[in-house]
Amino acid sequence: MDRSTAEPTLEDVAREFPRWDVWVGIAGLHYARRHKTSPPAVVRGEDPVDLRDQIRGWEGRTAR
C-alpha cells in the first residue's frame, strides 16, 4: 500500500486477491476477472479501493 495515503494500489489488490486478474482499461476504469468462472466473473471500479470493494462484494454474494 502507498503509506502516504494508506489506500491500496492496483498491485496491492492483485496480491490480496490472487485468483483475480486486475488491470486498468482504456477509459481509466479498473477491472478484475476471476479465474476459472463460467460465465466469466468481471467487476469494475473507479479506482483500486472501489475495485477491491467490488471484488469483496462479488465473493460475498457467491460464497459457498
SESEPA-307639 format. One record per residue (C-alpha): residue in one letter; chain; z, x, y. Coordinates in steps of 0.05 Angstrom, whole numbers, plus 32768, in hexadecimal, padded with zeros to 4 digits. Layout:
BEGIN
+---------+--------+------+------+------+
! residuo ! cadena !   zz !   xx !   yy !
+---------+--------+------+------+------+
!       A !      A !    Z !    X !    Y !
...
+---------+--------+------+------+------+
//
This chain:
BEGIN
+---------+--------+------+------+------+
! residuo ! cadena !   zz !   xx !   yy !
+---------+--------+------+------+------+
!       M !      A ! 8000 ! 8000 ! 8000 !
!       D !      A ! 7FF5 ! 8015 ! 8047 !
!       R !      A ! 803D ! 8026 ! 805A !
!       S !      A ! 8031 ! 801A ! 80A5 !
!       T !      A ! 8021 ! 7FD0 ! 809A !
!       A !      A ! 803F ! 7FC5 ! 8055 !
!       E !      A ! 8002 ! 7F9A ! 8043 !
!       P !      A ! 7FDB ! 7FAB ! 8005 !
!       T !      A ! 7F97 ! 7FCB ! 8006 !
!       L !      A ! 7F5F ! 7FB6 ! 7FD8 !
!       E !      A ! 7F70 ! 7FF1 ! 7FAC !
!       D !      A ! 7FB8 ! 7FD8 ! 7FA7 !
!       V !      A ! 7F9F ! 7F94 ! 7F91 !
!       A !      A ! 7F73 ! 7FB5 ! 7F5D !
!       R !      A ! 7FAE ! 7FDC ! 7F41 !
!       E !      A ! 7FDB ! 7F9F ! 7F40 !
!       F !      A ! 7FA6 ! 7F76 ! 7F1B !
!       P !      A ! 7F82 ! 7FA5 ! 7EEB !
!       R !      A ! 7F5F ! 7F6B ! 7EC7 !
!       W !      A ! 7F3A ! 7F5A ! 7F07 !
!       D !      A ! 7EFF ! 7F7C ! 7F29 !
!       V !      A ! 7F08 ! 7F7B ! 7F75 !
!       W !      A ! 7ED5 ! 7F89 ! 7FAC !
!       V !      A ! 7EC1 ! 7F79 ! 7FF3 !
!       G !      A ! 7E83 ! 7F4E ! 7FFA !
!       I !      A ! 7E4B ! 7F54 ! 802D !
!       A !      A ! 7E6B ! 7F22 ! 805D !
!       G !      A ! 7EAE ! 7F47 ! 805B !
!       L !      A ! 7ED1 ! 7F16 ! 802C !
!       H !      A ! 7EFA ! 7F35 ! 7FF4 !
!       Y !      A ! 7EEA ! 7F1F ! 7FAD !
!       A !      A ! 7F09 ! 7F26 ! 7F68 !
!       R !      A ! 7EED ! 7F16 ! 7F23 !
!       R !      A ! 7F18 ! 7F11 ! 7EE5 !
!       H !      A ! 7EFF ! 7F37 ! 7EA9 !
!       K !      A ! 7EE9 ! 7F10 ! 7E6B !
!       T !      A ! 7EEE ! 7EC9 ! 7E86 !
!       S !      A ! 7EBB ! 7E93 ! 7E78 !
!       P !      A ! 7EA7 ! 7E75 ! 7EA6 !
!       P !      A ! 7EB3 ! 7EB2 ! 7ED3 !
!       A !      A ! 7EF3 ! 7EAD ! 7EFB !
!       V !      A ! 7EE5 ! 7EC3 ! 7F42 !
!       V !      A ! 7F13 ! 7EBD ! 7F7F !
!       R !      A ! 7F09 ! 7ED3 ! 7FC6 !
!       G !      A ! 7F35 ! 7EE1 ! 8003 !
!       E !      A ! 7F2F ! 7EF6 ! 804B !
!       D !      A ! 7F56 ! 7F37 ! 803F !
!       P !      A ! 7F7B ! 7F5B ! 8007 !
!       V !      A ! 7FBA ! 7F32 ! 8013 !
!       D !      A ! 7F94 ! 7EF0 ! 800D !
!       L !      A ! 7F6E ! 7F0A ! 7FD0 !
!       R !      A ! 7FAF ! 7F1D ! 7FAE !
!       D !      A ! 7FCB ! 7ED8 ! 7FBC !
!       Q !      A ! 7F8C ! 7EB7 ! 7FA0 !
!       I !      A ! 7F90 ! 7EE1 ! 7F60 !
!       R !      A ! 7FDA ! 7ECF ! 7F58 !
!       G !      A ! 7FC9 ! 7E86 ! 7F62 !
!       W !      A ! 7F91 ! 7E88 ! 7F2E !
!       E !      A ! 7FBE ! 7EAA ! 7EFC !
!       G !      A ! 7FF6 ! 7E79 ! 7F0A !
!       R !      A ! 7FC8 ! 7E3D ! 7EFE !
!       T !      A ! 7FAC ! 7E59 ! 7EBE !
!       A !      A ! 7FEA ! 7E78 ! 7E9F !
!       R !      A ! 7FF1 ! 7E69 ! 7E55 !
+---------+--------+------+------+------+
//
